Amino acid sequence: MNIASYRSVKTAALTASAVILSAPSLFASDGDSLLQRYVIDGGWPMILIGLLILALIALCVFNFMNMTKAKFCPDDLKAGLMDHMVNCRVRSAIELGASHPSYLGRMMAYALPNVDARRPEDLGRDYVEDAIADFTINENRKNMTLVNYISLIAQAAPMLGLFGTVLGMVGAFGTLASGDGSADPSALAGDISVALLTTLWGLVTAIPSLTAYFIFKNKLSNLVAESHHAAEELLNASIQTVNGDAHLAKIPEGLAV
């Protein structure tokens, strides 16, 4: 993760922390505050679920900022590369791609050195495509890491909720056992609050996490596919330029009389 990405995640986490810390004044009421009834009464397991919520917000903000067309397949870079490739200026295309931080730029800078002018029929397409595949595997692994963390939150949140449920029920039965069957209802209510609130917040965290995971996963797949399609067009443009006359010779135009 580069410095800019780290700062984006840190800013998102600090913003979420400020919102949560200011929650008591936002949810205050005449009696017990909503924060007390729906969060604090859940006991210490709510701290762990709260940390997951902060992590979810930070990851969503980062992925939303990172997965944009400008960072994967910008139109201006594609137009510049196309101009070079149509005129078979492959070295210029490599230099242009290397100077651009986008996914397409780095992919072209990595793959185009495999173009082979000694094979004018396809310019070494198979080697270029192999390089594109290698680049994609390495890059997607890095891009999917933070997306997979969202999936981890979606799986961990219900487990923490279940842990809180079991903890609350153990406490409730312990209260009943210590009171010889006539326990104070208010004491039972505290244990039951832990059981129910942790389950509630576990689900509240898991459902958006699961949704966000598939949204960002599909968005990443679409951006990568668009970059691959652009790379295919660029390579085809050079091949068409080199073999233009030979290609046209294969296409009939009328019948000889």
Contacts in CASP RR format, 6 or more apart in sequence:
PFRMAT RR
TARGET T0000
AUTHOR 0000-0000-0000
METHOD contacts of the structure
MODEL  1
MNIASYRSVKTAALTASAVILSAPSLFASDGDSLLQRYVIDGGWPMILIG
LLILALIALCVFNFMNMTKAKFCPDDLKAGLMDHMVNCRVRSAIELGASH
PSYLGRMMAYALPNVDARRPEDLGRDYVEDAIADFTINENRKNMTLVNYI
SLIAQAAPMLGLFGTVLGMVGAFGTLASGDGSADPSALAGDISVALLTTL
WGLVTAIPSLTAYFIFKNKLSNLVAESHHAAEELLNASIQTVNGDAHLAK
IPEGLAV
1 9 0 8 1.000
5 62 0 8 1.000
5 66 0 8 1.000
8 61 0 8 1.000
8 62 0 8 1.000
8 65 0 8 1.000
8 66 0 8 1.000
9 58 0 8 1.000
9 59 0 8 1.000
9 61 0 8 1.000
9 62 0 8 1.000
10 58 0 8 1.000
11 61 0 8 1.000
12 57 0 8 1.000
12 58 0 8 1.000
12 60 0 8 1.000
12 61 0 8 1.000
12 62 0 8 1.000
13 54 0 8 1.000
13 55 0 8 1.000
13 57 0 8 1.000
13 58 0 8 1.000
15 57 0 8 1.000
16 53 0 8 1.000
16 54 0 8 1.000
16 57 0 8 1.000
16 58 0 8 1.000
17 54 0 8 1.000
20 50 0 8 1.000
20 53 0 8 1.000
20 54 0 8 1.000
23 35 0 8 1.000
23 39 0 8 1.000
24 33 0 8 1.000
24 35 0 8 1.000
27 33 0 8 1.000
27 34 0 8 1.000
27 35 0 8 1.000
28 34 0 8 1.000
28 35 0 8 1.000
38 197 0 8 1.000
38 200 0 8 1.000
39 46 0 8 1.000
39 197 0 8 1.000
39 201 0 8 1.000
40 46 0 8 1.000
41 190 0 8 1.000
41 193 0 8 1.000
41 194 0 8 1.000
41 197 0 8 1.000
42 193 0 8 1.000
42 194 0 8 1.000
42 197 0 8 1.000
42 198 0 8 1.000
43 193 0 8 1.000
43 194 0 8 1.000
43 197 0 8 1.000
43 198 0 8 1.000
45 160 0 8 1.000
45 161 0 8 1.000
45 163 0 8 1.000
45 164 0 8 1.000
45 167 0 8 1.000
45 194 0 8 1.000
45 198 0 8 1.000
46 197 0 8 1.000
46 198 0 8 1.000
46 201 0 8 1.000
48 160 0 8 1.000
49 157 0 8 1.000
49 160 0 8 1.000
49 161 0 8 1.000
49 198 0 8 1.000
49 201 0 8 1.000
49 202 0 8 1.000
49 205 0 8 1.000
50 201 0 8 1.000
50 205 0 8 1.000
52 153 0 8 1.000
52 156 0 8 1.000
52 157 0 8 1.000
52 160 0 8 1.000
52 205 0 8 1.000
53 205 0 8 1.000
55 149 0 8 1.000
55 153 0 8 1.000
56 150 0 8 1.000
56 153 0 8 1.000
56 205 0 8 1.000
56 208 0 8 1.000
56 209 0 8 1.000
56 212 0 8 1.000
59 146 0 8 1.000
59 149 0 8 1.000
59 150 0 8 1.000
59 153 0 8 1.000
59 212 0 8 1.000
60 150 0 8 1.000
60 212 0 8 1.000
60 216 0 8 1.000
62 146 0 8 1.000
63 146 0 8 1.000
63 147 0 8 1.000
63 150 0 8 1.000
63 212 0 8 1.000
63 216 0 8 1.000
64 216 0 8 1.000
66 143 0 8 1.000
66 146 0 8 1.000
67 143 0 8 1.000
67 216 0 8 1.000
67 219 0 8 1.000
67 220 0 8 1.000
67 223 0 8 1.000
69 75 0 8 1.000
69 223 0 8 1.000
69 226 0 8 1.000
70 102 0 8 1.000
71 101 0 8 1.000
71 102 0 8 1.000
71 103 0 8 1.000
72 102 0 8 1.000
72 103 0 8 1.000
72 104 0 8 1.000
72 223 0 8 1.000
72 224 0 8 1.000
72 226 0 8 1.000
72 227 0 8 1.000
73 102 0 8 1.000
73 103 0 8 1.000
73 104 0 8 1.000
73 223 0 8 1.000
73 226 0 8 1.000
73 227 0 8 1.000
73 230 0 8 1.000
74 100 0 8 1.000
74 102 0 8 1.000
74 104 0 8 1.000
77 96 0 8 1.000
77 97 0 8 1.000
77 100 0 8 1.000
77 102 0 8 1.000
77 104 0 8 1.000
77 105 0 8 1.000
78 104 0 8 1.000
78 230 0 8 1.000
78 234 0 8 1.000
80 96 0 8 1.000
81 93 0 8 1.000
81 96 0 8 1.000
81 97 0 8 1.000
81 104 0 8 1.000
81 105 0 8 1.000
81 108 0 8 1.000
81 230 0 8 1.000
81 234 0 8 1.000
82 233 0 8 1.000
82 234 0 8 1.000
82 237 0 8 1.000
84 90 0 8 1.000
84 92 0 8 1.000
84 93 0 8 1.000
84 96 0 8 1.000
85 93 0 8 1.000
85 234 0 8 1.000
85 235 0 8 1.000
85 237 0 8 1.000
85 238 0 8 1.000
85 241 0 8 1.000
86 237 0 8 1.000
86 238 0 8 1.000
86 241 0 8 1.000
87 241 0 8 1.000
88 238 0 8 1.000
88 241 0 8 1.000
88 242 0 8 1.000
90 112 0 8 1.000
90 115 0 8 1.000
90 238 0 8 1.000
93 108 0 8 1.000
93 112 0 8 1.000
93 234 0 8 1.000
94 108 0 8 1.000
94 109 0 8 1.000
94 112 0 8 1.000
94 113 0 8 1.000
96 105 0 8 1.000
96 108 0 8 1.000
97 104 0 8 1.000
97 105 0 8 1.000
97 106 0 8 1.000
97 108 0 8 1.000
97 109 0 8 1.000
98 105 0 8 1.000
98 106 0 8 1.000
98 109 0 8 1.000
100 106 0 8 1.000
103 139 0 8 1.000
103 223 0 8 1.000
103 224 0 8 1.000
103 227 0 8 1.000
104 227 0 8 1.000
104 230 0 8 1.000
104 231 0 8 1.000
106 135 0 8 1.000
106 139 0 8 1.000
107 132 0 8 1.000
107 135 0 8 1.000
107 136 0 8 1.000
107 139 0 8 1.000
107 227 0 8 1.000
107 231 0 8 1.000
108 231 0 8 1.000
108 234 0 8 1.000
110 131 0 8 1.000
110 132 0 8 1.000
110 134 0 8 1.000
110 135 0 8 1.000
111 128 0 8 1.000
111 129 0 8 1.000
111 131 0 8 1.000
111 132 0 8 1.000
111 135 0 8 1.000
111 231 0 8 1.000
112 128 0 8 1.000
113 131 0 8 1.000
114 124 0 8 1.000
114 127 0 8 1.000
114 128 0 8 1.000
114 130 0 8 1.000
114 131 0 8 1.000
115 123 0 8 1.000
115 124 0 8 1.000
115 127 0 8 1.000
115 128 0 8 1.000
115 235 0 8 1.000
115 238 0 8 1.000
116 123 0 8 1.000
116 124 0 8 1.000
116 127 0 8 1.000
117 123 0 8 1.000
120 242 0 8 1.000
120 243 0 8 1.000
121 243 0 8 1.000
122 239 0 8 1.000
123 235 0 8 1.000
123 238 0 8 1.000
123 239 0 8 1.000
123 242 0 8 1.000
125 235 0 8 1.000
125 239 0 8 1.000
128 235 0 8 1.000
132 228 0 8 1.000
132 231 0 8 1.000
136 224 0 8 1.000
136 228 0 8 1.000
140 220 0 8 1.000
140 224 0 8 1.000
143 220 0 8 1.000
144 217 0 8 1.000
144 220 0 8 1.000
147 213 0 8 1.000
147 216 0 8 1.000
147 217 0 8 1.000
147 220 0 8 1.000
150 209 0 8 1.000
150 212 0 8 1.000
150 213 0 8 1.000
150 216 0 8 1.000
151 209 0 8 1.000
151 210 0 8 1.000
151 213 0 8 1.000
153 205 0 8 1.000
153 206 0 8 1.000
153 209 0 8 1.000
154 206 0 8 1.000
154 209 0 8 1.000
154 210 0 8 1.000
154 213 0 8 1.000
155 206 0 8 1.000
157 201 0 8 1.000
157 202 0 8 1.000
157 203 0 8 1.000
157 205 0 8 1.000
157 206 0 8 1.000
157 209 0 8 1.000
158 202 0 8 1.000
158 203 0 8 1.000
158 206 0 8 1.000
160 198 0 8 1.000
160 202 0 8 1.000
161 198 0 8 1.000
161 199 0 8 1.000
161 201 0 8 1.000
161 202 0 8 1.000
161 203 0 8 1.000
162 199 0 8 1.000
163 198 0 8 1.000
164 194 0 8 1.000
164 195 0 8 1.000
164 198 0 8 1.000
164 199 0 8 1.000
165 195 0 8 1.000
165 196 0 8 1.000
165 198 0 8 1.000
165 199 0 8 1.000
166 195 0 8 1.000
167 194 0 8 1.000
167 195 0 8 1.000
167 198 0 8 1.000
168 191 0 8 1.000
168 192 0 8 1.000
168 194 0 8 1.000
168 195 0 8 1.000
168 198 0 8 1.000
169 191 0 8 1.000
169 195 0 8 1.000
171 191 0 8 1.000
171 194 0 8 1.000
172 188 0 8 1.000
172 191 0 8 1.000
172 192 0 8 1.000
172 195 0 8 1.000
175 183 0 8 1.000
175 184 0 8 1.000
175 187 0 8 1.000
175 188 0 8 1.000
175 191 0 8 1.000
176 183 0 8 1.000
176 188 0 8 1.000
240 247 0 8 1.000
END
